[in-house]
Amino acid sequence: MRLILACVACVGLWAGAQTPTEATDLNDLMALRSKTIIEAYQLQIEIRQAWNDPKYTSPEIELLRRKIEDLQAAILHTQATIQAKVEKMPEVQAKIKQAQEVDKQVEALTQQIERKQGAK
């Protein structure tokens, strides 16, 4: 998608500041179309992001934004609670111990590598 937009941008730059009445041949029309597509895409991005832009606000919108923040905080808290409970399960405890052993092996290998590098 980015490659397409880059190509369209190049063609759009080639079009310059032509208006539809000035664009008479096919290449000019295609270049103008590309420029217009880019403009529309940029506007669509701005519109999709406007809900979170503080310059667009009202008391009702601020209430809704605070609600989103509260819900996001609740989600993070719930995820942390679930993670803590799952980590207490015997099956997961076994994996935690296994991961710790692997970490020790990695550390031992790292030390061996450092010693060998220092010996050179």
C-alpha positions as CSV (number, residue, x, y, z in Angstrom):
1,M,0.0,0.0,0.0
2,R,2.8,2.4,0.9
3,L,4.6,1.6,-2.4
4,I,1.4,2.4,-4.3
5,L,1.0,5.7,-2.4
6,A,4.6,6.6,-3.2
7,C,4.1,5.9,-6.9
8,V,0.8,7.9,-6.8
9,A,2.6,10.7,-5.0
10,C,5.3,10.9,-7.7
11,V,2.7,11.0,-10.4
12,G,0.8,13.5,-8.4
13,L,3.8,15.8,-8.0
14,W,4.3,15.6,-11.8
15,A,0.7,16.9,-12.2
16,G,1.6,20.2,-10.6
17,A,-1.2,22.6,-9.8
18,Q,-3.4,21.7,-12.7
19,T,-7.2,22.0,-12.6
20,P,-9.6,19.6,-14.4
21,T,-10.1,22.2,-17.2
22,E,-6.4,22.5,-17.8
23,A,-5.8,18.8,-17.9
24,T,-6.4,17.9,-21.5
25,D,-4.5,14.7,-22.3
26,L,-4.6,11.3,-20.7
27,N,-1.3,11.7,-18.7
28,D,-2.4,15.0,-17.3
29,L,-5.8,13.5,-16.2
30,M,-4.1,10.5,-14.7
31,A,-1.6,12.7,-12.8
32,L,-4.4,14.9,-11.5
33,R,-6.4,11.9,-10.5
34,S,-3.4,10.6,-8.5
35,K,-2.9,13.9,-6.8
36,T,-6.6,13.9,-5.9
37,I,-6.4,10.3,-4.5
38,I,-3.6,11.3,-2.2
39,E,-5.5,14.3,-1.0
40,A,-8.6,12.1,-0.3
41,Y,-6.4,9.6,1.5
42,Q,-4.9,12.3,3.7
43,L,-8.3,13.7,4.5
44,Q,-9.6,10.2,5.4
45,I,-6.6,9.7,7.8
46,E,-7.4,13.0,9.5
47,I,-11.1,12.1,9.8
48,R,-10.3,8.7,11.3
49,Q,-7.9,10.3,13.9
50,A,-10.2,13.2,14.7
51,W,-12.0,11.4,17.5
52,N,-8.8,11.5,19.6
53,D,-7.7,15.0,18.6
54,P,-8.1,17.5,21.6
55,K,-8.8,20.4,19.3
56,Y,-12.2,18.7,18.5
57,T,-14.0,18.7,21.8
58,S,-17.1,19.4,23.8
59,P,-18.1,18.5,27.3
60,E,-19.9,15.4,26.0
61,I,-16.8,14.4,24.0
62,E,-14.5,14.9,27.1
63,L,-16.8,12.7,29.2
64,L,-16.6,10.0,26.5
65,R,-12.8,10.3,26.4
66,R,-12.6,10.0,30.1
67,K,-14.8,6.9,29.9
68,I,-12.4,5.4,27.3
69,E,-9.4,6.1,29.7
70,D,-11.3,4.5,32.6
71,L,-12.2,1.4,30.5
72,Q,-8.6,1.1,29.3
73,A,-7.3,1.3,32.9
74,A,-9.9,-1.4,33.9
75,I,-8.7,-3.6,31.0
76,L,-5.1,-3.3,32.1
77,H,-6.0,-4.1,35.7
78,T,-8.0,-7.1,34.6
79,Q,-5.2,-8.4,32.4
80,A,-2.7,-8.0,35.3
81,T,-5.1,-9.9,37.6
82,I,-5.6,-12.7,35.1
83,Q,-1.8,-13.0,34.5
84,A,-1.1,-13.2,38.2
85,K,-3.7,-15.9,38.7
86,V,-2.6,-17.9,35.7
87,E,1.1,-17.7,36.8
88,K,0.0,-19.4,40.1
89,M,-1.3,-22.4,38.3
90,P,0.9,-25.6,38.6
91,E,1.2,-26.0,34.8
92,V,2.4,-22.4,34.4
93,Q,4.7,-22.7,37.5
94,A,6.4,-25.6,35.8
95,K,7.0,-23.4,32.7
96,I,8.2,-20.5,34.8
97,K,10.8,-22.9,36.4
98,Q,11.8,-24.2,33.0
99,A,12.2,-20.6,31.7
100,Q,14.4,-19.8,34.7
101,E,16.6,-22.8,33.9
102,V,16.9,-21.8,30.3
103,D,17.8,-18.2,31.4
104,K,20.6,-19.7,33.6
105,Q,21.9,-21.7,30.6
106,V,21.9,-18.6,28.5
107,E,23.8,-16.7,31.1
108,A,26.3,-19.5,31.4
109,L,26.8,-19.6,27.7
110,T,27.2,-15.8,27.6
111,Q,29.9,-16.0,30.2
112,Q,31.7,-18.7,28.3
113,I,31.6,-16.6,25.1
114,E,32.9,-13.5,26.9
115,R,35.8,-15.6,28.4
116,K,36.7,-16.9,25.0
117,Q,36.5,-13.5,23.5
118,G,38.7,-12.1,26.2
119,A,41.3,-14.9,25.6
120,K,41.9,-13.8,22.0
